[in-house]
Amino acid sequence: MAPSGKNQPQRTCVACGRKAPQGELLRLAVSGDRVLIDPRRQLPGRGAYICPKRECLEALARDRKKGRIFRRQLGEGAWSELVYKARE
């Protein structure tokens, strides 16, 4: 369970730019050659945060600059899980 209140770290959504407590956002991480949602925030490496709203998932799925988020080249197939979640 995420800590509540003002002691929780603030993170910024990579899709809309909204700042929120870390526990309110989903963490994304790269595992192998895929971008995954990391609900426990335990996957190693550089992470990124996104609002759990459909609009933000759809915006990130369409964004051509999303490769910059993890500071490495990722193919379009890397984002397939995220695109699938946006369509649900």
Secondary structure as the mmCIF struct_conf table of DSSP 4:
data_model
#
loop_
_struct_conf.conf_type_id
_struct_conf.id
_struct_conf.beg_label_comp_id
_struct_conf.beg_label_asym_id
_struct_conf.beg_label_seq_id
_struct_conf.end_label_comp_id
_struct_conf.end_label_asym_id
_struct_conf.end_label_seq_id
BEND BEND1 GLY A 5 GLY A 5
TURN_TY1_P TURN_TY1_P1 LYS A 6 ASN A 7
BEND BEND2 GLN A 8 GLN A 8
HELX_LH_PP_P HELX_LH_PP_P1 PRO A 9 PRO A 9
STRN STRN1 GLN A 10 THR A 12
STRN STRN2 CYS A 13 CYS A 13
TURN_TY1_P TURN_TY1_P2 VAL A 14 CYS A 16
STRN STRN3 LYS A 19 PRO A 21
HELX_RH_3T_P HELX_RH_3T_P1 GLN A 22 GLU A 24
BEND BEND3 LEU A 25 LEU A 25
STRN STRN4 LEU A 26 SER A 31
TURN_TY1_P TURN_TY1_P3 GLY A 32 ASP A 33
STRN STRN5 ARG A 34 ILE A 37
TURN_TY1_P TURN_TY1_P4 PRO A 39 ARG A 40
BEND BEND4 ARG A 41 ARG A 41
BEND BEND5 LEU A 43 LEU A 43
BEND BEND6 GLY A 45 GLY A 45
STRN STRN6 GLY A 47 ILE A 50
BEND BEND7 PRO A 52 LYS A 53
HELX_RH_AL_P HELX_RH_AL_P1 ARG A 54 ARG A 62
TURN_TY1_P TURN_TY1_P5 ARG A 64 LYS A 65
HELX_RH_3T_P HELX_RH_3T_P2 LYS A 66 ARG A 68
TURN_TY1_P TURN_TY1_P6 ILE A 69 ARG A 71
BEND BEND8 ARG A 72 ARG A 72
HELX_RH_3T_P HELX_RH_3T_P3 GLU A 76 TRP A 79
HELX_RH_AL_P HELX_RH_AL_P2 SER A 80 ARG A 87
#
